[in-house]
Amino acid sequence: MPRKAFVADLDALARPGGGCCRISDIRRGDDDGSVKFVFTDAAIAPAGVEITAMIPELSDYPNAHQVFLFTESPDVPECVAAALRDLDASGKTLAAIVTTVCRTLRGASTTTDGAADAADSDEAMATDSDDDDDGYDSGGGWSDHSASSSHSHAGAAPDAARQRALRHSLRDDLRALKAAGYKAGVLGDHRGGVDLYIAVGLRIAKLGVGEEALAAWNLDRKKYLVVLLHYSNYYMDLPALCGEETYHASKYLQIVVGTHRGYKPTLEQAIAAFTQVQTEAKTVDKEDGEGEVEGAEEEVKGEDGFRSIFISGPLKDLLNNRLLTLIKYRKMFGMGWDGAELFYDEHQGRDRFNTEHPDEKYYETTSPKTRLSKYVTADALSGATPASSVSFPLLTMQLTLRHLVRCTDFCLVCHNKVSTDFEALKPYVCSNPLCLYQYMSLGFGPRIEHELLHQPAVVDLLVCFCYAAAKAHKLATFPTGMNLLVPAAQSWPAQFHRAKNELSFPDAAARPPLRTGAWIALTLDDFRGEEWHARVLDGGRATVRLAPLVPVGSGFDDAAAAAAAPTSLAARVRVYDAPFDALTDFDKRAHIVSALDTLPSVAELRRWLAGNTGGGEDADLKLWTERVSPTALGVLRWIIASNRSCIVKLSETSQRPGEQMVAGMDGWTQFRFAMGAPDKEQRFVNAVKEAQARLGSEHPSIFAFHGSPITNWHSIIREGLHFNVAAHGRAYGHGCYHSLDMATSLAYSNLAPHDASSHSWPRAAARIASAMSLNEIVNAPAEFVAQTPHLVVQHLDWIQTRYLFVRAPSAVPVAPPVAVAVAVAVKDPRPLDARFAPRGERGPLCIPAGRPRRAAEPALGMTAFGMQARTPPEEDAEEDVAECDDAASVETCDEDLAVLLSDSDSDTDSDSDSAPAAPATPAAGEFIPDTLDPSHLPTLPPPSYASPLATKRLTADLNTLLKLQRTHPLPSLGFYLSPARVSNVYHWLLELHSFPPHLPLVADLAALRPPRTSIVLELRFGPGYPHAPPFVRVVTPRFRSLAQGGGGHVTAGGALCLQLLTNDGWSAVLSVESVLLQIRVAMCEEHPAARLVVDGSAGEGGGVYGVGEAAEAYRRACRAHGWTVPEDFGRILGN
């Protein structure tokens, strides 16, 4: 696996002695695929130069990957900067990259003069021969050849006969999808040419997944699951992808998975899906603590777009890095998906294709516990003759469904099957610590910022449960493999100066090694012996400057004790440098308690996120460096990510079916609660059906309480209910104990070893004292192990959790509220068996009925929240779903029908790559290309610089953009670059057009005199591109400033206020196409909406912006937001 090879190589280099003699501090960089190290040389870099090696596509490692080398260190010698710009380390392993950099920079000091001369020649301008090499046609145009398509195999354009054959293959593969029951769509060049997108859609209702699993996975059954395949250089069928050049062919294919209201997104949405443009809504605290998301209207409107799902990241990794190899194994050895995946895992790093005959274990298959949808079990390769005739998009969709519907069976990182003794509703990782580390560090897990903003009560609950388990020494699983550091046992005497917030050490020679950014634990002997924690702001001086202390106890908030305490306090210092993984289980529990003691409350975390989210930029708790330690943040992330059940807080005001509270539980906070595998609901339904058919009971199920101390709930919500451990004895037999009387279960929930308050998280919204669940059980009491005084159920498939209740004796009204005494009125109560009716503190409970059964659901007599008393029909449930779903499906569009139904090449055989012809007479307000006269526009002077890397990359980007314009209708792209106006690859004049007609910007363009149909942008790329962002500004027309009621991220001087266009937001892997998309999205924002100056004061045609005012506006925006201006910005302006 390329990523594993990268991680292994990096770990080997990071060990002592792993690098070269002049290379030190080798470590993981800030971005995925980046490595940082320090080069030191007495002659040219005595202070050391920090260098970053960026590998944008880890899937290409370690043979065919690109490598970008750059440095952000100040005062770097020009010879070093020039050597890094010219150095090409692509295709080398990390060890070879480090060695090559070291060797090159060592030689730079002896060739400084020569390097300067070479740089000067580059500054003048790239030569014609350089341009020819990089794709420039000296005849006056830009050729189709680029650096990214120089391979003669997958990158070269096929001849006309091969193109016709590919179009036939495309048509046949789409027909295979249609025959298998999927919707198939084509975007871009439907003739199978450059930048082709294929969408494969299936309504989520057809997956056969229960309502609780859909709720836990945040999937809407009305939408489509869409697999999107992007072919960047002609369509490739299965034989082409699985030929001898499989590795190189995969470089021209990308796959993503998401949802959409239709079976295929728009072209703009498809492009955005591969550029990973994301925004975070700003959340504002409300008094009830649940928060309200600003821009809710945008959220609702945006739901029509292509949205990622909860495991889009793992699925993207699986489909892009493993799918082709798995298919090749299956074709070569005749094994199934199970065997191919096991063979892949056990033969990584070997010559896997020269195996004579695999072991028989690779041909064994495991059957799921219950029947799955036909879409999940279908296998196009099984029995296919010949195997090469199978549709590759069909195989892609089938593997996607296998790992989506059965997601809890597989590790989200290594994709191997997970062997556990319990079932879960949400997927997680296997027991390999490396998988847990990658799961957390690569962002495959849930984003804790999102959970804090949208489910604060649930986060608070999860932290309370973990804290209680650790405090009572019942925590059995730990966040190992995450490289967490905790305070070491060794302590150092010091003096803490309160007024300056500084530390001094009596013996300067014996002080601990304190680097800036490290965390310490501080015990103040003169102040009640309390422990504090702090981040080191400056550890290089005689006195160590600290960030504000984070108290574990009451801190200096105790006014009397603080006033009496001296300003200089004796202290003991312990440094965060002990590996958490090396501790004993006892010490691990203690340090988890300590880390959570330092964590701010959920309300504080939400307030910080709300105050630091805005302008389309994501807030990240990692940036709250002075308050939240990496260890505390890592523990919090682990707590949230390892929760494998579905917990949703219920509101006393909601009357929507499935979201109402249970009446009779006044004073308890109520949550919807579901556990078990995704098919657990189906197994429960089957058990209910069998019992009802066997016993003929009027009511298919009953409800009963299960109580357990709060110290047990951390493990219960992860492992489910079981009776593997007899915590309170089993006087009435082996099984899961329930009670119809809440008071009985409450007694068991209060059986804590000590006072429950001693196990409560100090920063919780309210200290939870009791917790219990209300479970639905098969109505067959006579077959239970016992009926009195407890219901002892021996079959776990007969139990389904429905509600979780928690209560604090003395609730504090801090968001989110935990105990609110309300009288709940149930709108639609569920009929209950009077013999087994659950009783609360004030009498029988009134339980709401579940959501009414939709027509498209399996006719199994179930609702989203329990069984209803009715006889299930005999028809096949799966067919019922298919019929109802087809009636509600989106019709296949004419463009896709033309591809599916075409039996000749008469309409597709043209070899021209031009876009569809435009209407003879343009409509009013329609954009017309090549009508702009740039002669009167103020633009930057021609650049006098160049660099080989920037020239090569820009040539490739330019060719890609021009090819995109030739093969797509311009209105669908929304931008236009005239080839005739490109005389220098470092300077582009581009137009944005065809905005959504409802925007005020469109009306303003029409109101100008004369009217306009486009916004003119100037893009200037510096010599540091692609490591440094381009300078992008509006040239014409003039926009209203924010103070004048404008928006669209356009400043008063015409610069764009986007972090993306600064050093802080830029990434070398971004393409110009994705940058233009982000700019267009920003201009289309409606709160506040972009508006133009239309009163004539700006001048004819809306006026123009000067270069100087745009440059100053850009610097002003960077200063206001704390963004970093690129180092080559002055050279871009010609200064």
N, C-alpha and C positions, 0 to 999 in steps of 0.2 A: 504494500500500500504506500503510495508516494508520501502521504502525510506522515505515516509512521517512520518511514526512512528519514524524512526531514527532521522529525523530533529526535530520533535516535542519533543522527549525526550531530545535532545541536547539543544534546546531552553529553556526547563524547568530547566535543570541543570545549564545553563549559567546565569540564573537570580540570583539576590542576595539571598543567603540562600539556593540555589538549591543543593549544595554539602554537604560534611561532614565538621566537624569542622577543620580537618587538610588538607582539599582539597580546593584549590583556583584556580582562573584563568582558569576555564573550558571553552574551546573554540574549534572550528573546527580546525582540523589538516591540514597539507599541502596536503595530499592525500585524495581522495574521500573515505569516510568510516572511517576516522581516527579522533580521539578526543585527545586533549592534556589537561593536568591539572597538577597542582603543588602540591606535597605532602610535608608538612613541619612538622617536629617533633624535639623537642628540644634535644632529646637523640641521634638520629641517623642521622637526616637531618635538622640541624638548618638553613642552607642556602636555603633549598628547593630543591627538585628533580623534574624535569619536566618529566612526564611520558606520553607515547603515547599508546593509545589503538587502534589497527588496526583491522577493520572488513573487510576482503577481499571481501566477498560476501554479500552486503546489501540485496540482494533478500532473504536471509535466516533469516534476522532479523525479530522479536526478539526472536525466539524460537530455531532454529537449526544452528545458525551461529558460525563460529570459531572466536576466539579473540586472537590476538597476543599482548602481553604487553612487552614494552621495554623502555629504557631511553637512551638519548644521552647526558645527563648532565655530566660534568666533575667531577672527584673525587667522584664518587658514592660509598658509603660503600658497601663492598662485601655482607653483609647480605641483603641489599636492592636488589642488582643485582640478587643474588641467589633466593630470594623470588619471584621476578618477573619472572625469568626463570621457576620456578617450579609451578607458579600459573596458574591454568586453569579456565578461566572465560567464557568459551564458553557456548552459550545458555542463557546468562544473559542479561537483559536490561542494558542500559547505567547507570541508577541509581544503579542497583545491582552491576555492574562492579566497579564503583567508591567506593561503600561501601565495597565491597570485598577487593579491593586493600588497602583501608585505614585500614581495620581490620587486614589484613595480615601483612602489613608493621609495624603497631603498635606492633604486637607481635614479629616482627623480632628482635627487640632490646633485648628481653628477651631470645631469643633462638639463639643468635649469635654463640655461641660455637657449638651447635648442627648443625646449618646450615653449619658451616665451615667443620665439620666432614663429613656431607653428601656430601658436595662439593668435599672433598678430595676423598671420595670413588668413586664419579662419575669421577674424574679426571683420576683414574687408568684405568678404562674401563667399559663399560656397562656390567652388569652381563649376564649370559646365560639366567636367568629367564626374565630379561628385554628384551633381544633379542627375546625370545620366544613370549613375549607379543606383541612385535612390528612387528612380521612377519618373524622372522628368523627361518628357519628350521634347527634344530640342526643336522639333518642328512647330512648337507653339502650344502644345496641349499636354495634359497630364495622362500618362499611360495607365493601363489597368494593372500593370505589374507593380507590386509593392513588396516591401521587406517581409511582410507577414504572409505572403503567398508565393514565396520563392521556391517551395518544394515542388518537384515535378510530379509528385504523386497526387495527394489530396488537394493541394493548392492550385494546381494548374487547371485551366479551363478545358473541359472535354471538347472533343470535336462535335460537329453537328450530329453525326450518327449516334454518338454516345449521349448527347443531350436528349435526343428523341427517345432513346432507350430509358433514360432516367425519368422522363415524363411518363412513359408507360408504367414504370415501376411505381412512381408516385401515385398514379391513378389506381393501380392494382392494390397497393398498400392501404389506400384510403377506403377502397371497397371492402377490404378485409376487416377494417375497423367497423364499417357500417354493418357488415354481416354478423359481427360479434356482438352487436347491440350498442355500440358507442356512437356518439356524434363526432364527426371529423370536420375540421375546418382548415382553410389555408389562408395565410396572410402574407403580404409581400408579393414576391415574384411567383405566381402560381404555376409558372412553366417549369419550376424546379431550379431556378437560377440562383443568383447571389442574394443573400439575405432573405431566405425563405423561412417562414414560421408555420409549423403544423400544430394545431390544437386538437387534443383528444379529450372529449368531455363525457361525463356520466353524472346524472343527477344523484346527489348524495342520498336521496331516499332509496336508491336501488342498492346501496351498500349492505343493507340488512343489519345495520348497527342500531342498537337500542337507544332510546331517548336519553338515558343517563350518560351513555358514552358520548353521544353527540354534544350534550351539554358540557361534559368535561373537556371535550376536544374543541369546543367553540365552533362547531360546524352547523350550518343552516341546511336542513334537509331540502329546502326549496331551491338551493343553488346547485351549481355544477362543480364537481371536482374536475379540474382542468390540468392536464399535463401538456406543457408547452415545449416544443422542440425547435431550436434555432439552428438552421444550417447556414453558415456564413459563406460557403463557397460551393454552391450547387447541391442538389438533393443527392443523398447517398443511401442506397438500398442496403439490405442486410449483407449480401455478398461483398459489396464494397467496404462496408464497415468492418467485416470480419475477415478480410483478406490478409495478406502478409503485412500490410502497412496499417494494421489496426491502431497502433499507438498514434501515428501521425494523423490518421483519419479522424480520431476522436478530438483532435485539436480544433476541428471545424464544426463541431456539434456541441451544443449546450442544451441542458434540460432543466426546467424548473417546474414546480408543482404549486398550485394555488386553487382558489375558488373564484367563481364569477357567476353573475346572474344568468348568463347565457353559456353556450358550450364553447364559445371562443371570445377572447377579448378583442378590443380594437387594436389596430396596428400601433398606435401611440402607447397603449397600455402594454402591448407585448414588448416594445422597446424598453419601456420603463421597468418591466419585470426582470430584465437582464442588466439593468444599471443600478438596481438596489437603492432607489430613491425612497427614503423613509422620513416621516415627520412624526412628532409626538404632540398630541393635543395638550394644551395647558389646562391643568386642573386647579381649581380654586377651592379652598376649604369652605365648608358650610358649617353651620352650627351643629347639625346632626352628625358630622364627621364623615359622611359618605362621599362628599365631594361632588362637584358638578363640572363637567368638562366643557371648557370654552369652545365655541365653534362646533356645538353639537349638530348644527345644520350641515356643516361641511362633512361631519362624520357620516351622517345619513346619506347625503348625496354621494359621498365617496364609496359607498357600499356597492355601487354599480361597477366599480373597477375590479381589476385583478388583484386579489388579496392573498398573501401567504397564509399558510395554515400552521398549526402548532408544531409540526415536524417538517416544515419545508426545508430547513437546513440539513438535517440528516438525510432526507430523501434526495436532495440535490447532490450531496456527497456520494450517496449510493449509486445514483443513476449516471453521474458524470465520471466516476472513478472506477466503478466495478461492473456496471451492466454489460459492456462489451466483452469483457473477459469472462464473465459468467456464461454468457451466450456461447462463447467459443468453447468453453469446457463442455457445455451441454451438447453442442453439435459434435464435438470430437469424441466424447466418451459415452454419450447417450444417457447421462444421468439427469435427475430432476433438479428443481431449484434447491431443495435441501442438500443434495449431494454436492452440487456445484459450489454452494456457499461454504460448506464445510471444507471442500477441497481447496478453495481459494484461501481460506484462513490458515490451513495447515501447510500450504506450499508457498507462502510468501517468501520472496527472496531466492527461490530455486528456479531451475529450468523446468517449469511446470508442464510444458507442451511435449516434452520428450519422455513422459511417463508411459511405460508399455501398457499396463492395464491397471487402473485404480483398484484399490481394495473394495471388497463387497460392501463395506460400511457406507460408502458413498452412494449406494443404490437403495439404501433403506429410507423409507418415508415415514413420517409421523402424522397421524390423522388428528385434526382438531377435535376438541371435546364435543362439539355440537355442529350441526349443519351450517355451513357458511353459504353466502350468496353465490350463485353460479358465476358471477363476475370475479369473485375472489378465488375460486377454485379452478377456473378455466386455465388451460395451458396450451397455447398454440404450437409449441415445439414438441409436445408429447405426441408421438406417432406421425408427425408431419413428414411427408415424402415428396420432394426432397426438402430437407430442413432449410435450405437457402431460399425457398419460396415463401417463407413466413414473413409477415409484415413486421418490420422493426418497430414502428410506432405502437403496434399492437402488443408486442412483447414488453415494451417500455411501460405501457399502461398496466399490464398484468402484474409485473413485478412491483409497480407502485401500489396497487391495491393489496397485494400480498403483505407488504410492509406497513401499509396504513391500517387496514382493518385488523391485522394481527400485530399491531405495533408493540403491544406489551410482551410479545414473545421474543423480541429482538432488542439487542443493545443499540442505543441511538448513535454510538460512535463507531464501534467495530462491526456492527450489523450482525454479529453472531447471535445464536439463540441463547436466551438467558435461562439458566437453570436455577429456579427458586422454589421454595416450599410454600409460597403463597401466591395469590393472584392479585393483580393490580388493575386499576381502571386507567391509569396514565402510564406512559412508557418511561423508562429510565435507562440506566447504563448497567453493564455487567459488573462483576466483582473486581475487574482489573483496575487498579488505581490510575493507570495511564488514561483509561477511558473516562473516569470521573474528572481528571484534570482537563482533558480536552473538552469534555462536555461543558464545563464551567468556563474555561478560558476562551473557547471558540464561539460562545453564545448560542449553543444548541439548546440550552435549557430555557426555562421561562425567564423573562426579563423582570427582575425584581422591582425596578422602577414602575413598570406597568402594573404589577400586582399591588404595589403600595398605593398607587393612585386610584385604582379601580376596585380593589377588594381589601381595604385596610383592616376591617374586622377579622377577616380570615387570616391575614398575616399576623395580626396580634394574637389570634388563637393558636396558630402554629408555633409561634415563638414561646408562648406560655407553656404549651405541652412539652416542647423540647427542654425548656428550662427546668420544669418540674421533674422530668425523667432524669436529667443529668444531676440535679441536686439530690435526688433520692437514690442515686447510683444504680438506676435501672436502664440507663441508656446503653444499648448493645451495639449499635452501628455508629460509625464516626466518619467525619469528612476527611478521610485519608487520601493521599495522592494529589492534594491541592496545593502543596508547597506552603502550607500555613506555618508561620513562625509565632512562637509564644515567648513570654518572659522566661529567661533562663533561671536556674536555681541560684547561680552565683550572684551576690549583691555587692555593691560598691558604696562606701561611705561618701556622702556629699553634703553640701549645704544648699538649701533652696531659698532663693531670695524672692519673696512674694511680690514686692513692688515692681521688680524688673522681669519677673517670670524667668529667672535664669538659675542655672546650676553651677556651682564651683566645687572643685575637688581639692581636699587638703594636700594630697600627694599627686602632683601633676603627672609624675612618672607612672603612677599606678591607676590612672583613670581608665575607664572602659573605652573600647573603640566605638565612638559614636559618629556615624555618618549622617549628613543632612538627609532628612526624610525618614529616618528610622524611628521606631516607637520604643518607649521605655515605660516600665512600671515604677512608680515612685511611692515609697512608704515614708510618711512623715511621722517620725518618732515623737515630735513635740505637739502633734495635733491628733490625739486619740488613736495614733497608730493606723490611721486609715490609708488605704491604697488609692493612688491616682495613676492615671495614664496620660501620656502626652507624646506629641510628635516633635522631633528635633528639627528646629528651623535652621540652626546654624551650629554645626558640631565642630567646626574647625578652629574655634577661638579658645582662649584660656577658660572663659566662662561659656557654658552651653546655653544658647537661647532656645526656649521652648514655646510651642503653641499653647493656647489656653488649656489648663489642666482639665481632664475628664474625670470627675469623681466617680467612685464606686458607691460610696455611702452618701451622706447628706452634703458633704463638701463644705465650702465656706458659706453655704446658704444659712447655716446655723449662725445667726448674727452674734449671739452672745459668745459662742466658742471662737468665732472668727476675730472678734474684737479683742479677746483675751490672748489670742495666739500672737507670738512675736513675728516680726517681719522677716526674720531669718530663721529657718527651721532646719534641724538636723534631719537627714533623709538617708534612705538606702535605695540605691538605683539598680534595677535589673533590666537588661537589654532584651528586646524581642529578637533573639537569634537562635532559639532552641527549636529544632524541627518538631512539629506537632506529631508527625507520624512515628517518631522514635519513643514517644511516651508510653507509659503503661495505661491500661484502660482506666484505672482509677484517676490518674493525672489528666488524662484526656477529658474526662467528665468535669473535673475541677476547672480546667482551662476554658471549656465551653461555657460554663457558668460565668467565669470571669469575663470572657469576651462579650457575652450578652449583657452583663452588668454595665459595660461601657457603651453599649449601643443606645442611641437616642430612642425615645418613644416613637411609635408609629406616627403619631400626630406630628412630632417634630420633623421626622423624615419627610412626611407629605408636605409640610410647610416649606421645607427647603427645596424640594422638587418643584413645587408650584412657583416659588420665587426665582428659580433658575431655569425654567423651561419657557421658551418663547422664541419668536422669530423663526419658527420651523426647525430649530435645533433641539436635539435630544438632551435632556438632563441626565446626568450619570452620577450616581453616588460616589463613584471613584474620585470625582472631583472635589468632594467635601473632605479634603485630605486632613484638615486640622481637627476634625471632629470624629470621623469614623475611621478606625484603623483597618488596614487590609485584612487582618485576621477576623475582626468582627463582621466585616462585610462578607468575607468568605463563608463564615458560619451561617449568616443570614441567607445567603444565596443557596447554601446546601439545604437548609431547612425548607425553603420554599420549593426548590427543585426536586427534593426527594419525596415530597408529598404526592402519593400516587392515588389519592381518592379525590372525589369531587365534592367540594364544600362551598356553598353559596349562602350568604346571609339573607334571611327573609325579613321583609318589612311588614310591620303591623298594618300599614295602610294599603298594601297591594291587594287587589281583588282579582288579579289575573289567574286563570286556572294553572295549577302547578306551582304557584308562587305565594299562596296564602299560608298563614301561620295556623298552627294547631290551637284550637280553643281549649282552655282549661289548664294552660301552662303559664299563667300570669307570673311575671317576675323573672322569667327565663328568656335568655337570648336564643333564638331559634335559627338553625341552619338546615338547608337541604343537604342531605348526606348520602353519598353513594360510594360503594367500594366493590372490589372484585374485578375480574377480567371483563373486557368489553362484551363477551358473550355470557357473563354471569346472569344478566337479566333474562336472557333467552332460556338458560337452564332453569332458572326459577319459574318462568312461565310454563315450561314443560312439566315441571314437578307439580305445579298447581293444577294444570290440566289433567294430569294422570290421577292426582288425588281426587279431583272433583268427579272424574269419570268412575273412579273406584268406589267413592263413598257417597256420591250424590248430594253433597252438602249445598245448601242454598247460598252460603257465602264462601267464596273461593279461598279467602285468606283472613287471618286475624292479625292484630297488632299487639306488641308487648314491649316492655322496657328492658334494656340491658344496662346495668350500672357498673362502673369500674372507677377506681381512683384516678385522679388527673395524672398521676405519675405513669399510668399505663397507656394513655391515649396517644402518645407520640408513636408507639409501636403499633397500636390498633389501626390507626388511619393509614399506615404503610403496609401492614401485613394482613389486615382484615381480621374478622372474628374467627377465632379457632379455639380449641381446647387442648393445645399441646402442653400447656403448663397449668397445673392446679394451684392457682394463687390463693384461693380461699377454701380449699377442700372440695371434695366431690361426694358429699353424703348421699346425694340422690342420683348418682350414676354419671357416666361419661357423656358429655355433650356441652352445648352452649346454653348457659342459664339465662332465663328471662323471667320477668314477673309482670303480671297484669296490674299490680299496684305500684304506683310511682314511689311510694314511701319505702317499699322493700328495696327497690333498686337504688334509691337514694342512700340507704344505709350502706350499701356496698360501695357506692361512689365516694363515700366519706371515710373509707377504711385506709387512710393515708398513714404511713409509719409514724409521722409526727403531725404537728399542727399544719393544716394545708397552707396557711399563709406563709410558712417558712419555705415553701416550694414555689411560691408565686414570683414571677418575674417582676422586679421592683418598678419597672417602667411601663407595665401593662396598663391599659386603659382602666381596667378594674381587675382586682386579684381574684381569679377564678378559684372557687372552692369546690365545685361539684360539676360533673359532666356525666351525661347518660345519652343513650340513643334510643329511638323508637323504631323498631324493626317490624317489617311485614313478614309473616310466617305462613307457610302452607297450613291450611285449616284441616289438620289431621291429628288432633291432640291424643287420640287413642293410640296412635302409633309412636308418640314421643317416648323417650326413656322414662319421663315422669311428667305428671300434670300438676301435682300439688306437693309442697307449697310453691314450687317453681315449675315453670315449663322448661324441661330439659330436652333440647332438640339435638339429635345426633347427626343429622344430615345438613351440612353447610349449604348445599344447594337449595334447601328449604327456607333459608333465611336471606332476606334482602334488606339492608339498612335504608332508611328513608329520611329520618330526622336526627339531628344532633342538638341537644339542649345543654347550655352551660349557664351557671349562675354564680354571682359573687354576692356574699352577704351584705357588703357595704359598697355599692357601686358608686363610682365617682363620675360625674357628668363631663367626661373628657372624650372627645371624638377618638374612635368610634364608641358609642354607648354600648355597654355590655349587659346591663340589667334595666329594663324598662317595664314597669308594671302596667299592662294594658289589658283591657277586656276585648279579646279578639272575637269578632263575629264572623262565622264561616258562611260564605255565600251559598256554597253547594256542598253540603256535608255528605260524607260517604256512609252508606248503610253498613252497620257493623253487626256481627254476631253477638246477640245479647248475652250469651253464656260466657263469652270471652272478651268483653269490652274493657279496654284499658281505663284505669282510673287515675286522675290527677289528685292534687291536694284538696280540691274543692268539689270533686265529683267526677263523673265520666267525661272522657275527652270527646271532643268533636273534631274529627279529622277531615280535612277538605278532600274532595274527589280530585283525581288527577286530571290532566288535560284531556279533552274529548278526543277519541280516536279519529285520526285523519283518514281520508279515503285511501291514501297511498300507503298506510301502515299495514303490516301483516295482520290478518284477521285472527288474532290470538286472544282476544278478549282482554288486552292489557292497555293501560294508559301510561303516560309518562311517569306517573308516580304511584303505581300500584295496580292491582287486579280489580276489575269490575265484575259484578255478579251477572254473567250472561254465558250462554252456551256458545263455544267457538264453532264457526262454520267448518265444513269439511273441505272447502276448496283449498287448493295449494296456495299458501301465503305468498310465495315468491312470484307466482304468476299474477296474483292480485296486485302486488306492488308494481309489476311491469306494466300492466294494463293501465292502471290509474296514472302512473308516472308518464307514460307515453302521451296520455291525453293532455297533460300539463306541460309537455316538453316544448322547447323553443323550436320553431321550424328551421330546417336547414336553408341557409341563404342561397340566392341564385348563383353566386360566385362559386360556392362549394359544390352545388349541384352540377354546374358546368364541368368541373373537374371530375366528379364522380361518374357522370353519364357519358362523357366524351369517349367515343370509340375510334376517333381519327385524329390526325394531327393537323387538320386543315386550319384550325383556329389557334394552334399553339406552336406551329413549326417555324415561325419567324425567328431568325437568329439575332435579330436586333434586341438590344437590352433597354430600349427606351420605355418610358412610362406610358400608360394608356393615353391616347390622344385627348387633348382638351377640347371642349366645345368650340365650334367655329366662332360664336359670338359670346364673349364672357358676360356673365350676369353682373348686375350692378353691385359694386363693392367687392367683386372677386379679384383676387391677386393675379397679376399678370407678370411673369418673370421677365427679366432683362429690360425693364422700363425705367430703372433708376439711373439718374444722371449724377454720378458722384463728384463731378468736377467742382461743384460749389460747396462741397462739404468739408469742414475742417477736420483733418485727420493727422495722425502722428507722422513724422518724417520717416522715410524708408529706413529700416534697421541697418546698422553697420556691423552687425555681429552674426555669428553662426557657430554651431558646434555639431560635430558629426552625429552624435546621438539624437539631438533635437531635430536636425534635418531629416534623419531617417524616420523618426517617429512621426513627424509632421507630414512627411510625404505619404506615409501609410494612412494617417488619419484623413488627409485630404482626398486620397483615392477612394477610401471607404465612403466618405460623405458624398462625393460626386456620383459614385456608383449607386448609392442609396437614392439620390435624386432621380437618376435615370430609370430606376426600376419601381418607383412608387409614385402614386399621385401626389402632387405637391401639397394639396390641402390636408392630406392625412399626415404629412410630415410636419407642417407648420413652420418650416424654415427654408430659406433658399440662398445658395451661394453661387454667384455667377462665375463659371470657369474663366470667362474672358477678363474678369476683374482681378484674378489672382496672378500677380506678377512676382510675388515673393511668398514663400511658404510660411514666413513668420508674421505676415500681416493679411488679415481677412476682413472684408466688408460684407456683412451678411444681413439678410432681412428676415424678421419674424412676421408671420402673416396667418391668415385664416383662423383667427381666434374664435372661441365659442360666441355665437351671435347675441346671447343674453348679457354679455359683459358690457358694462358702461364704456370700456375702452373701445369697443367696436363703434358705438355711437359717436364717441369723441373723434375717432379717425374720420368718420363720414362728415363730421361737422367742420373740419378744418377747411381752409380755403387756400389753395385747392384741396379737395378731399384726398386722403391717403388710404392705402390698403396695407401698409406694413410699417414696422418699427425697424429702423436701421441700427445695427450694432457694429462696433469696431472691435475686433479681437486681435490682440498683439501678444505673441508668444516670445518669451525670453530665451536666452541661451541655456538656461537651466531646465527648460521643459524636457521631459515630462515630470521632473522632480519638483518643479516650481509651477504654480498656476499661471494661466494667461491673465492679462489685464483685459477685462471686458467692460465696455461702456456703451451707453445709448448715444448716438450721434444726433438723431432727429426722429420724431418731434420731441418737444420739451414736455415733461410730466409735471403735474402738480407735486409739490413737496408734501411730506407728511404733515407739516404745519398747515398747509393749505387744503388738507382733506384728501390727499392722494395716498397711494399705496403701491403695491407691486414690487416692493423692494428696490425702487429706483430713488436714489438720493437727489438732493437739490442740485447737485452738479452733474447728474447724468451717470455717475458710477453706480454699480450694483452692490447693494448691502447684503451680501451672502457670504457666510463663513466658508462656503465651498471654494470661493475664489481667493482665499488667504492661505498662508502656510498651515494654519490650525485645522482647516477643513479639507485641504487638498490631498489627493492620493495619486500616486504615479500610475495606478491602474485605470484611472478614469479616462474615458474617451471623450472627444469633442462632442460627439453625438449625445452622450449622457449629460454633459455640461449644458448644452443647448436645451435639452429637455428640462433640466432643473430650472433654468432661467425662465423658460416658457411657463412652467408650473407656477413659479413665483409671481410672474406677471398676471396669471389668471386667478390668483387668490382674490377673494371677494370681501374680506374683512381685515384691513380696509382695501377697497378696490383701487386698481390703478386708474388714474384719470389724467387727461391731457389738458394743457392750457389752450383753450379754444376761443378765448375772447379777442384774439388778434394781437395781444400785447407781446407775444413771443416772437412775432414776425410771420412772414409768409410761409404757409405750409406747416405751421406749428413751431417754427424756429429750430435752432440747432444749439448743441452744447459745445463749448470750447474744450480743447484738450487740457488746459491748465485747470479749469474749474472741476473737471472730472477727476483729475489726479488728486487735487486737494480734497474733494469729497470722499474719495476712496480712503485716503489717509485718515480723514476725520472719522469715518465709520469704523475703521480699525481701532482707533484710539478709544472710541466710545464703548466698543464691545470687548476690548482687551485682546484683539486679534493681532497676529504678527504679519507685518508687511513683508513680502518676499524680498530677499536680499538683492535680486537683480531688477527690482522695480525701477530704480534710477536709470539703468541701462535701457530698459524698455521704453522709457520716456525720451531717451536720447540725451540724458544729462551726463 
